[in-house]
Amino acid sequence: MGAAAERRDLVVDQVMAEYRAYCAGELSALCKITEAPGGRVEYCGADEDPAHWAICYVRASNRAVVPLAVGQDERVAAEFDALASTPAEALA
């Protein structure tokens, strides 16, 4: 496996770990949720850990999680704000 594929897999693993922690009630903060076509986008992380925040798309029909971004809170917040301001038609 190449370095790029390994980095991509690490990011996916990080996002999934953050989302599982949120679902288990282990995170002290869930900042924002916005509706999206067929589900919603959730932005979550722990206030005491600014290095590990995540954005996930959660499909309404089966709660499948699609990782969108993970990392520093400021960067992830900027990604979320960009998604939240995008018209739903453009996301479909």
N, C-alpha and C positions, 0 to 999 in steps of 0.2 A: 504494500500500500504506500502511495506517495505521501509526501509531507502535507500537501494541500488537503488530501482526503482525510488524513489523520486529524488535522486542525478542524475540518468540518465536522467530523464525528465527535470531537471533543466539545465543540460548541453545542451540538445537538444533545449530547449527554448532560452538559451543564444546564441547558434550558429545561430538559425533562426533570432533572433533580430539583431545580428551583420550583417548578410547577408542582411536583409531588409534595414538596415541603409545604407549599401554600395550601394544597388540598388537605394535608394532614394537620393543618392548624399550627405549623411550626414557625411561621413567619409572622412578625409583628405588624406587618403593613401590607395592604393591598391598595395600591394607590388609585388605579383607575380601571374602569371597564367601559368599553364602547361597543355598541351593537355593530355587527358586520353582516354582510349577506350570508345567510345560512348558519349563523352562529354569533360569536362575539370575540373581541380581542381583549385579553386581560394583561395588565401590566402589574407585576408584583415583585416584591423583594422585602428585605428586612432593613429597617432604619439603621441598625447598628452595623450593617455590612454593605457599604455603598459599592463595593466591587462586584457584587453578584445580584444583579437585577435581570428580569426576563420579561419578554413579551411573547405571548402564545395566542394563536388563533384556536378557539375551542368550538368544534362543530356541534351544533345544537342536536342533531339527530342521534349521535352516539357518543358525545363527549370526547371524540378523538382530538388529540392535541397536536398542533403543528407549530413547532418552534419558529419564531420570527427573528428574535434578537436576544442577545445576552451580553452582559458586561457592566461597565461603570454606570451608576444611576443616571448621570447627566446625559450620556450618550443614548442610553435606552429610553429615557424620557423624551429626548428629541425625536427618536424614531417613532415612539408612540404618538406624539403630537402630530407628526407628519401623516401617520396613518389615520388618526382621528379627524384630520382636516380634509382628507381625501373624500370626494363624493362617492357614495355607495356604488353608483353605476360604474365608476372607474375600477372598483375593487372586484366586481363580479366577473 
